[in-house]
Amino acid sequence: MRIVLQRVSQASVSVDNNTIASISQGFLILLGIEEQDTSEDLDWLTRKIINMRVFEDSDGKMNQSLLDISGELLVVSQFTLHASTKKGNRPSFIRAARPEIAEPLYHQFCQTLENLTSKPPACGSFGANMQVSLINDGPVTITIDSKNKE
């Protein structure tokens, strides 16, 4: 699993010009799932997200987690995070999981975040053409890959 984690002051996702989900302060998570991803990847990544200390404390230092600030989550599926650009100019998405594998893991990811935070994340519409709007706070943008735990 690969994510782009963005600290936001607000974010929303729309489908067909209708806003289907929105949040205020918290994380916008763009989630890419590949064929080899498992529940172990999901568990490691969700715990990493909720404990990531990138929100400012009273001294202005990035020292608080999403849990510390009671922040919100917006999760958007994005298979293009697994694009390979090695050859030519047209990306290959061969590493991205097919929908029958990715969709259940996407829903499990959202459910696990709800279990860990005690509140449901806002979610995009899996497989839909979505428009994502955000105000990136900082900006703070972090990529995390469960197969490359740096």
C-alpha positions as CSV (number, residue, x, y, z in Angstrom):
1,M,0.0,0.0,0.0
2,R,1.2,3.4,-0.8
3,I,-0.3,6.7,0.4
4,V,0.1,10.4,0.0
5,L,-0.7,11.9,3.3
6,Q,-1.6,15.6,3.3
7,R,-2.1,17.7,6.4
8,V,-5.1,19.9,5.6
9,S,-7.2,22.6,7.1
10,Q,-10.0,21.4,4.9
11,A,-10.6,18.9,2.1
12,S,-13.5,17.6,0.0
13,V,-14.3,15.2,-2.8
14,S,-16.9,15.6,-5.4
15,V,-18.5,13.3,-8.0
16,D,-20.5,14.7,-10.9
17,N,-20.3,18.2,-9.3
18,N,-21.8,16.9,-6.0
19,T,-19.7,17.0,-2.8
20,I,-19.9,13.5,-1.3
21,A,-17.4,14.0,1.6
22,S,-15.6,16.8,3.3
23,I,-13.5,17.4,6.4
24,S,-11.9,20.2,8.3
25,Q,-8.5,19.9,10.1
26,G,-6.9,16.5,9.6
27,F,-5.5,14.3,6.9
28,L,-6.4,13.8,3.3
29,I,-5.2,10.3,2.4
30,L,-4.7,9.3,-1.2
31,L,-4.5,5.4,-1.1
32,G,-3.0,3.2,-3.8
33,I,-3.3,-0.6,-3.4
34,E,-1.2,-3.1,-5.2
35,E,-1.8,-6.9,-5.9
36,Q,0.5,-8.1,-3.1
37,D,-1.0,-5.9,-0.3
38,T,-2.3,-7.7,2.7
39,S,-4.1,-7.0,6.0
40,E,-0.6,-6.7,7.6
41,D,0.2,-3.8,5.2
42,L,-3.1,-2.2,6.1
43,D,-2.6,-2.6,9.9
44,W,0.9,-1.2,9.8
45,L,-0.1,1.8,7.6
46,T,-3.2,2.8,9.5
47,R,-1.4,2.8,12.8
48,K,1.4,4.8,11.3
49,I,-1.1,7.4,10.0
50,I,-3.0,8.0,13.3
51,N,0.2,8.3,15.2
52,M,2.1,10.5,12.8
53,R,3.2,13.6,14.8
54,V,2.9,16.4,12.2
55,F,0.4,18.7,13.9
56,E,1.7,21.7,15.9
57,D,1.8,21.8,19.6
58,S,1.4,25.0,21.8
59,D,5.1,25.8,21.0
60,G,4.6,25.6,17.3
61,K,6.5,22.3,16.9
62,M,5.2,19.4,14.9
63,N,4.6,17.1,17.9
64,Q,1.0,16.1,17.9
65,S,-0.8,13.2,16.2
66,L,-4.2,13.1,14.6
67,L,-5.5,11.5,17.8
68,D,-4.1,14.4,19.9
69,I,-6.0,17.0,17.9
70,S,-9.1,15.0,17.3
71,G,-8.5,15.5,13.6
72,E,-10.6,14.2,10.7
73,L,-9.8,11.9,7.9
74,L,-10.7,11.8,4.2
75,V,-9.6,8.7,2.3
76,V,-9.6,8.7,-1.5
77,S,-8.6,5.6,-3.6
78,Q,-6.0,6.4,-6.2
79,F,-4.6,3.5,-8.2
80,T,-2.3,5.9,-10.1
81,L,0.0,6.0,-7.1
82,H,1.4,2.7,-8.5
83,A,2.2,4.0,-11.9
84,S,5.4,2.9,-13.5
85,T,7.0,5.5,-15.7
86,K,10.1,3.4,-16.5
87,K,9.5,3.1,-20.2
88,G,8.1,5.7,-22.5
89,N,5.7,8.5,-21.6
90,R,2.5,6.6,-21.0
91,P,2.4,5.3,-17.4
92,S,1.7,1.6,-16.8
93,F,-0.6,0.6,-14.0
94,I,0.2,-3.1,-14.0
95,R,1.2,-3.1,-10.3
96,A,-2.1,-1.6,-9.1
97,A,-4.5,-4.1,-7.7
98,R,-7.5,-5.0,-9.8
99,P,-10.8,-3.7,-8.4
100,E,-11.9,-7.0,-7.0
101,I,-8.8,-7.0,-4.8
102,A,-8.5,-3.3,-4.2
103,E,-12.1,-2.4,-3.3
104,P,-12.4,-4.7,-0.3
105,L,-9.0,-3.6,1.0
106,Y,-10.0,0.0,0.6
107,H,-13.2,-0.5,2.6
108,Q,-11.2,-2.5,5.2
109,F,-8.7,0.4,5.4
110,C,-11.5,2.9,6.1
111,Q,-13.1,0.5,8.7
112,T,-9.7,0.0,10.5
113,L,-9.2,3.8,10.7
114,E,-12.7,4.1,12.2
115,N,-11.9,1.4,14.7
116,L,-8.6,3.1,15.7
117,T,-10.0,6.7,15.9
118,S,-13.6,5.9,17.1
119,K,-15.0,8.0,14.3
120,P,-15.7,7.2,10.7
121,P,-13.4,8.7,8.1
122,A,-15.0,10.6,5.2
123,C,-14.5,8.5,2.0
124,G,-14.4,9.0,-1.7
125,S,-16.3,6.8,-4.1
126,F,-14.1,3.8,-5.1
127,G,-13.6,3.7,-8.9
128,A,-15.4,7.0,-9.6
129,N,-14.0,10.0,-11.4
130,M,-13.6,12.3,-8.5
131,Q,-12.5,15.9,-8.0
132,V,-10.5,16.5,-4.8
133,S,-10.1,19.9,-3.3
134,L,-7.9,20.7,-0.4
135,I,-6.1,23.4,1.5
136,N,-2.8,21.8,2.3
137,D,-1.7,23.1,5.7
138,G,2.0,23.9,6.0
139,P,2.2,22.5,3.4
140,V,2.8,19.1,4.9
141,T,2.8,16.2,2.4
142,I,4.3,12.8,3.2
143,T,4.5,9.6,1.1
144,I,4.5,6.3,2.9
145,D,4.8,2.8,1.3
146,S,4.1,-0.3,3.4
147,K,6.6,-2.3,1.3
148,N,9.4,0.3,1.9
149,K,9.2,1.1,5.6
150,E,11.6,4.0,5.9
